[in-house]
Amino acid sequence: MKARLPFIATLINIGIALPSISAATSFYQSSSNELGFTEHPCHVTNPKSQEDLRQELSVARTDGSIRISMMGVYSPSRQVSGISITKTRDDVMRELRNMSANEKAARANSFTTN
């Protein structure tokens, strides 16, 4: 009986520890929050290398998008449906100021509901 007690205790400990070990490698982990789980994307393998990530970070720092994303604001993509966006904010504002009266009326009518 005494010889079986350490063996049984070892099996119980393995049974308790095994689910938590396998959960550490998954994207979702159980939690006591409102949803019942937390997301951990860092536990899933990433196809990008560290050098790629550092390069993306330096680009984000230079164009200012890192500051926008750190504030939690959605940053629109500079590439939409394969069409590169080349207009700046000033270009768009200039176009709006130079619109004819007919274009302004058509624009105003496009936003009204009947």
N, C-alpha and C positions, 0 to 999 in steps of 0.2 A: 504494500500500500504506500509506504514512504517513498519507494522508488518511482511510483507513478505520479506522485503529486507534483514534482518539478516539471515532468513532461506535460501534464495537463495544464499547468500554469503557463508554460511556454506556448502551447497551442492557443490558449485563451488570449495571451498577449499578441500573438501573431494575428489572430482573428480580429482584434480591436485595431491594431496598427495598419493592417493591409489596406483597408478602404481609404484611410487618410493619405497614405503614400500614393495610391493611384490617383486620388483627386488632385494632388499637387501638380500633375502634368496635364490636367484638362483645362479648357477655356473657362468653364463654369465651376464654381466651388460653392458648396452649401454654406449658408450663413443665417444668422438670426435676425436679419433685417426684414423689411416689409416684403421684399420680393422673394426672399428665401434663398437667394444665391447672389454671388458677386462674380464679376467678369474679370479675368486675368489674361489679357492678350499676350503678356510677356511669357506665359507658360507654354505657348504654342510656338513652334519653330518659325523663324522668319526667313524668307528666301533672300532678303537683302543682307549684304555684308555690312560690317561696322563702318567701313570706309564710305559705302553708298549713303548710309544714314548721316554720317558727318558732313558729306558733301551737300545733301539736301538741307541739313540744318544751317550750313553757312549760306546757302542760297536764300533760305527763308529769313535769315538775319539781315541780309543785304537788301532784300526787297520789302522788308517790313511786315511780311505776313505772319511772322512768329509772334509779334506783339498783338496782332488781331486775334490769333487763335488762342493765345494765353488769356485774353479777356473773355473768351467763350463766344465770340461773334463768328457767324458763318462767313467764311471767306470764299467768294465766288471764284470759280476756276477761270484761268486765263484762256483755257481751251474748251470750247463748247461745241459738241457734236462735230469735232474735227475741223472747226473753223476757228482760226486764230483771231483773238480779239486784239485789234491794234489801236483802237480809239482810246484816248485818255478822257478823263472827266472833263477837262477843258474843251476838248473837241465836241463832246456831246452837248455841253452847255452852249457853245457857240452855235451849233446846229439848231438848238431850241430857240435861241434868241433871233436867229435869221429866218425862222419859219414865216411863210406868208399867212395871210388871214384865212384863206381857204384851208390850208394845212392845219392851222390851229383849230378851226371849227371841226374839221374831220377828226382830229385827235380828241377833242372834247366829246364829240358824239360817240366815239368808240368806247368811252368809259361810262356812258350813261346806261341805266337799265330802264326797260319799259315795263 
